[in-house]
Amino acid sequence: MPEAILDDISHRRYNPLRGSWVLVSPHRTKRPWQGQKEAANKVELPNHDPSCYLCPGNKRAQGDVNPKYDSTFVFVNDYSAVREQQAEYDPPAQDGSLATRLLKAESTTGKCYVITFSPEHNVTLADMPASAIVPVIETWTKLYTSHLDPHSPLAKVAKPTTMPPSGINGHLLDQPKQQYRYMQIFENKGQAMGCSNPHPHGQIWTTTSLPEEPEVELSNLKQYRREQGGSNLLQDYAELESEKGERTVFENASFWAGCPWWGTWPFEIMVIAKEHKRALVDFDQQNNEDLAEVIAEITRRYDNLFETSFPYSMGVHQAPLSGTKEEIEASHFHMHFYPPLLRSATVRKFLVGYEMMAEPQRDITPEQAAKRLRDCDGALYRTRI
């Protein structure tokens, strides 16, 4: 157990994955709250919404019609943040001027997808059994494999696949027109996280650039591997946390899930593969089923915590689609869950002021958060009402 005094005093914790620090102030939870409160989620949704752009058989904003799918469904985002084709941009020559030193830009192209998790409009991952989440993971894997650099060491272990059906006239999604560097799989759940449609879905963005967050993590993973004679930072960390237990929320044979020592958000959770898995293509069927079980456990406990449809942003970090052998081998599959709620279903955590100008800060300790989430086991609260 960490020293008990850390539950009562302000202190900093180091994040070796980012090479950064977070300020922990557990005594602040005692202060009264008169700030903004989020509205409790009591909306009852229909199983199928004729006005929803994601429900089976419905027309989307750009006019395409969704198939009457019965599991997952993938399509190219109608309002993609990055596009495959755009006007060429040639940065000005580096002539030593202030402008070329300080005002830098580079072109980034890519492709964005939307993936629905279920044909049912009124469910979330928390409502879905693990068996229904397995197809989501299999679809992630299929898309990752379809975009993988054929020269990557991962291509040697990836199973042959095709792009998922687009649903339009039964055709498959088009293969990417170029080799992308990275694929970011994520989900924004709830209006508090900017989700514009309640239908259960996530997104997948592929880009020619390596985004900043995974780039920082990868840099530290490579450094740890070099310094520790080939050991993997996250594999070592999962082993340590599994042994200690106080920050563990749930684990099975393949994955550890818990509130990381360095977490910023009040009920932040990381999911880490216990064995060295560089990316989804390293998984076998048991790994897929175990990951589905972990996702079901986490999302159900989140909802049970404050008896509300718990908002969060979730993302998968894994090996780049294209990279050096060192980058691929240093990568380790993990997931981040960043939920904003702090005290109840109506009070959220804001990263403002000190957090924006100095460094991240949290109130309850990860140990306190993990215990509360462990205690939220059992049937989903909605089934008991």
N, C-alpha and C positions, 0 to 999 in steps of 0.2 A: 504494500500500500504506500502511496505517496505520504510524505510527512503531513500529519493532521493540520499543522499550522497553515498549510497552503489553502485550506478551506476558508480561512479567515483573513488572510493578508493579501494585499496586492503584490503581484509578482509577474515576471515575464517567462514565457516558455518558448523554446527554440523549435522552429520547423525545419528539419534537415532536408525536406523535400523541396522547399523553396529557398532555403538559406535566409529565412526571415524570422522575426519575433512577433509574438502577440502578448499584449498586456492583459492579465487576468485580475479582475476586481470582484471577488465573490461577495464582499460586504455590500455592494451596490444594490443587490436584489432587495434589500430591506427598505429602500427609499420609496416613498409614495409615488404613484404614477398618475399624472394629470394630462398626459400628452395624447397623441392620436391613438385611437383604437380601431382595429379592423372589424368589419361587420362579420358576425358569426355566420357560417355557411349553413343555411337551412333550406336551400333551394332543392325541390324535388324535380328531377328531370325525367322526361319520357324515355322509353327504351329506344324509340326512333323519333327524330325531330325532322320534319319535312323541310325546315328552313336551314338545317345544318349542312355546311359545305363538306363535311367528312362522313356523314352517314351513308350506308350503302344505297345505291340507286339514285342519289341526289345529284343535282347539277352544282358544280363549283363556280366560283366567282368569274372565272375566265370562259365558262361555257362547257368545259369538259364534264362528262357524266361519270360518276363513280360506278364501278361494277357492283353487283350484289354479292360482295365478298362475305366470307364467313369466318375469317381469322384476321390476319394482318393484311394491310393494303399499303402500297408505296406508290408515290407519284412525285414528279418534279414540282417543287414549290412554285405556286403561281406567282409569288412575289419574292423571288430569291434575292438574298443579300449579296451574292456574287453570281456572276454569269459566265458561261463558257466562252462567249464571244462578245467583244466590246472593242471600242476604238483603241488603237495602239498608243502607248505613252512612252516616250523616250526621255528619261531624265536628262537634265542639262549636264554638260561636261563638267567634271570636277576641276574648276579653275582656281581653287583656293579662296574664292570670295566668301564673304559671310553667308550669302544666300545659299551657296552650294554646300556649305558646312552645316548650316542650321535648318534649312528648309528642305528636308528630304522627303521623297515620295517614291513609291514603286507600284507598279501595276500588279493586281492580284485577280486571278480568275478562278473559277470553280463551279461547283454544281451543288444545289441544295435540294434535299428531299424531305418529304413529310411521310411519316409512317404511323398509321393508326394501329393501336394495340388490340382493338376489339371492334366488332361491328355494333356493339351495344353502346348507345349514346350515354347511358346513365351509370356507367361503371368507371372505376379507376383501377390502377394496379393493385390498390389495397383490397378491392372487391374480388379480384381475379385469383383463382387458385394457381399454384405454381405450374400445374400442367398447362394452363392457358397462357402463361408467360414464356414458356419454352419456345413457342413459335416466334415471339418477338426477338428473342436472342438469336434464333436461327436466321431470321431475316436480317438482323444486324450483321451476322457473320457472312451471309450471302452478299450483302452490299460491300462489306469490307473486302472480301475476297475478289469481287468483280473489279475493284479499283486498285488492287495490289500491284505494285511494280513487279513484273516478271523476273527481274534481276534480284529481288529481295530474297534473303535467306528464308523468309516466311513462305515464299512461293513454293518451296520444296516440300512443305508439310501441308499446305492448303489443299483441301479437297476440290476437285473440279466443280464448277458451279456456273450458273447463268444468272443474268439480272432478273429480278422479280418481275412478274407481269405488271404492265402499266394499267391494265383494266380497260384500255381503250382499244376496242376491236380485237381484244385478246392478245395484242402484241406485247413483247417484252420491252422493258425500258431500254433506251438507247445506251450503248456503251459510251463511256466518257471519251471525249475527243482528244484528250491529252493526259499525260501522267501527272496526277496530283500528289502533293507532298504529304498531306495530312487529312484525316477524316475525324470530325468531331461529332459524336453521337450524344444527344442530350434531350432532356424533357423539362419544360417549364410547366409546373402544375399549379393551377389556381390563379385567380385574378391578381392576388398580391404579388405574383411573380410575372405579371404581364401577359398571362395566357389569354388569348382572345377567343378561344373556343373550348367549351367544356368537354367535348368529345375526347376520349382517351387517345392521346397521340404524342409523338415526339418528333424530333427533327434530326437530320443528318446533313452536315455541311462538309464538303470537300474543297480544299483550297490548294493553290500552287505554293502557298507560303506555309511555314510552320508557325502556328499561333503562339503568342507570347507565353501563356500559362503553361502549356505542355513543353515549350522550349526551355523555360526556367527549370521545370521538374526534370527534364531529360538531362540538362547540364549537371544537376546535382546527383542524379542517378549514375551518370557516367563517372563523375568524380569519386563517388563512394566506391564504385566497382573497381576503379584503378587503385585506390588507397587501401582497399580491403582484400586485395588479391582475388578478385573475381566474385566476391559476395554481392548479393543484391540487397539494397537498402530496404525496400518494402517487404521482401521475403523475410529478412531478419526482423523487421519491425512487427510483422504479423505474428511471427513465432514468439517474440517477446510479449506482445499484448495477450496472446492466447494463454501464455504461461501465467501472467499476472492476473488477468481476469477482471480487474476493477473498471476497465473502460470497455469491456466486451458487452455488446448488446445481443448478438447472436453469432453462432459459427456452426459450420458443418465440416465434412471431410475436406472440402475444396476451398472454402473461403472463410476469412475472419471479417466480421462487421462490428464496428464500434465507434465510439466518440474519440477521435485522435487526441493525443496528448497536447497537440498544438492547434486544435480546432478554433476557428474564429466565431462561427455562428453558434448560438446557444445549444441547439440539438443537432449539430453537424455530425454526419456519419461518413466513414470511409469503408469501402468494401475492398478487400485485398486478397488476391489469390495466394494460397498458402504455399503452393509450389511455383516454380518460376515459369509463368505463362506470359509470353511476350505480347500476345494479342489473341483475339477471339479464335483465330485459326489454329491455335495450339490446344483448344478445348476438345475433349471427347464428349460423348453424350452424357456421361455422368456429371461432368463439369457444367454442362448446360443446365441440367436438372438442378444441380446444387445452387447455381447462380439464381435460377428462377425462384428457388425456395428462399434464398436470402432476400431477394427483392420483395417477395410477398411478405416476409416477416417484418422487414423494415417499414414498408409503407403501411401495413396494418397497425403496427405499434405507433407510428406517427399519428394516424387517425384516432387511435384509442387514447393518446396522451391528453388531448383537450376535447375529445369527442366532437371533432369537426373534420371536414375534408382538408387535411393538412397541406399547406402549400410548400413547395420546394423547387429548387433547380437541381437537376441530377445530370451528371455527365460522365462519360466513359473516357478514361485515358489509357492509351495502349501504344504500341509501336507505330511510328509513322508508316504511311503507305510506301514511301520511298525514302531510303536513308542509308547511311554507312552501316557496315557490319557492327561497329561499336555501338551506334545508336540503337540498332535493332536488339542486340543482345543485352544492353543495359535497360531497355524498356521492361516494364512489369505491369500487367493488367491490374487496374484498380478503378473504382468508381467513387465519385464525390456526391454527397447529398448535402445541399446547402438550404436549410429551411429558415425562414425569417422569424417565426413566432418565438416569443420569449417567456411570457408569464401566463398566457391563457390563449384561448382561441381569438381574442380580440386585441391583444397587445403584441406588437412586433418589435424586433430589434432593428435599429437604424445604424448604418455605418456612416456617421457624419462627424463633423467637428474634429475631435482628436483623431478618430479613425481615418479621416480623409487627409488630415494635415500632418499626422505624426506616424502612428502605426495602429494596426487592428487592436480592438479591445473587446473582451467578453466579460460577462458577469458570473453566471453559474459556472462551476468548474466542469470539465469533461467527465470527471468521475461522478459528480452529482447528476449530470444529464444522462449518463449511461445507466445508472441505477433506476432512474425514473422510466427510461425506455424499456429496461428489462422487466420492470413491474407491469408493463402494459401488454403483456402476453395475453393470449386468450382470443375468443371470437371477436370479430370486428364489431364495434359498439353498435353500428346501425342494425345489425341482425338481432340485437337484444332489445331494441326499442319496440 
